[in-house]
Amino acid sequence: MSALKTAIDQIRETRAKVYADDPDQFVCDANSVKEAARDHTDRWLYELIQNCDDAFAKSVCVHIAGATLYVADDGRGLTPAAVKSLSKTHFPVKSAGAIGRK
C-alpha cells in the first residue's frame, strides 16, 4: 500500500472515531469548512496555482475539457504530512510567514 493511501486511510479512520465519540466535533469541523470556503470564494484557481508553487513546480498545465478543469504540475507531489494538513482546517505544514499559510 502506498504511503499516501495509508495516510488517507488513517485520517479517515481517526476522524470516524472522533465523530462517533463526539458528534459535536462534526458540527465544529463543518462550520470551519464553511468559513474556509467563504475565505476562498473566487480564489480557487489562484489556490490551485499556489499548490503548484508549494510543490516547487517548474511548469504548470491548466486544461479545460467540457465542464472539467485539470491542473497538473511537475512538482514534488503530496506527502503524507500534506494530506493530513489538507484534511483539516488551520493545520498548516507550511512554515510561518510562507505565502498562503493558513
C-alpha distance (Angstrom), angle and dihedral (degrees) to the residues before:
residue distance angle dihedral
M1 . . .
S2 3.80 . .
A3 3.79 120.6 .
L4 3.81 90.6 -117.8
K5 3.81 93.4 51.7
T6 3.80 89.9 47.7
A7 3.81 90.7 50.4
I8 3.81 92.3 48.6
D9 3.82 92.1 48.1
Q10 3.81 91.7 49.2
I11 3.80 92.4 49.1
R12 3.80 91.6 48.7
E13 3.82 92.7 49.1
T14 3.82 92.8 46.6
R15 3.81 93.7 49.1
A16 3.83 91.2 47.5
K17 3.82 89.8 54.2
V18 3.81 92.5 46.5
Y19 3.81 92.1 50.3
A20 3.80 92.0 46.2
D21 3.82 90.9 51.2
D22 3.82 95.4 41.4
P23 3.83 116.0 19.4
D24 3.83 89.6 -178.8
Q25 3.79 88.1 67.8
F26 3.80 88.3 64.4
V27 3.83 89.4 57.6
C28 3.82 91.2 48.0
D29 3.80 91.9 49.8
A30 3.81 92.6 46.2
N31 3.81 90.2 52.3
S32 3.82 90.6 49.6
V33 3.79 90.3 51.9
K34 3.82 90.9 50.4
E35 3.81 89.7 51.8
A36 3.80 92.0 48.7
A37 3.82 90.4 48.8
R38 3.82 90.5 53.3
D39 3.81 89.7 50.2
H40 3.81 90.6 55.1
T41 3.82 100.1 43.8
D42 3.80 108.9 137.8
R43 3.83 90.3 3.0
W44 3.80 100.1 86.3
L45 3.82 96.5 108.9
Y46 3.80 90.7 47.5
E47 3.82 89.2 50.3
L48 3.81 91.9 51.3
I49 3.81 90.7 50.6
Q50 3.82 89.8 46.5
N51 3.81 88.2 55.5
C52 3.81 88.6 55.4
D53 3.79 90.3 51.7
D54 3.81 90.4 48.6
A55 3.80 87.7 56.0
F56 3.83 90.1 53.3
A57 3.80 91.0 -116.9
K58 3.78 116.9 179.8
S59 3.80 93.1 -162.9
V60 3.79 136.4 24.9
C61 3.78 129.5 -162.2
V62 3.81 121.0 -158.2
H63 3.80 115.1 -171.0
I64 3.80 129.5 177.6
A65 3.79 118.9 -159.3
G66 3.77 113.2 175.6
A67 3.81 107.1 -56.4
T68 3.81 93.4 -15.9
L69 3.80 126.4 96.0
Y70 3.79 119.3 -159.8
V71 3.79 122.2 -165.2
A72 3.81 118.0 -176.5
D73 3.78 134.1 168.1
D74 3.78 141.4 177.8
G75 3.80 93.8 -121.0
R76 3.77 131.1 126.3
G77 3.80 95.6 -82.1
L78 3.77 128.6 -137.1
T79 3.77 124.4 -39.7
P80 3.81 125.8 -157.5
A81 3.84 88.2 -106.0
A82 3.82 90.8 54.1
V83 3.81 91.3 48.9
K84 3.81 89.2 52.1
S85 3.80 90.7 49.4
L86 3.81 92.7 48.1
S87 3.80 91.1 51.1
K88 3.81 91.6 63.3
T89 3.77 138.1 43.7
H90 3.79 121.4 -117.4
F91 3.83 92.8 12.5
P92 3.82 103.5 113.0
V93 3.78 127.7 -180.0
K94 3.80 90.3 -164.1
S95 3.77 117.9 101.3
A96 3.80 120.5 -106.8
G97 3.78 111.0 -80.0
A98 3.82 94.5 23.2
I99 3.79 116.5 138.6
G100 3.79 110.5 -96.4
R101 3.82 95.8 14.0
K102 3.79 110.0 153.9
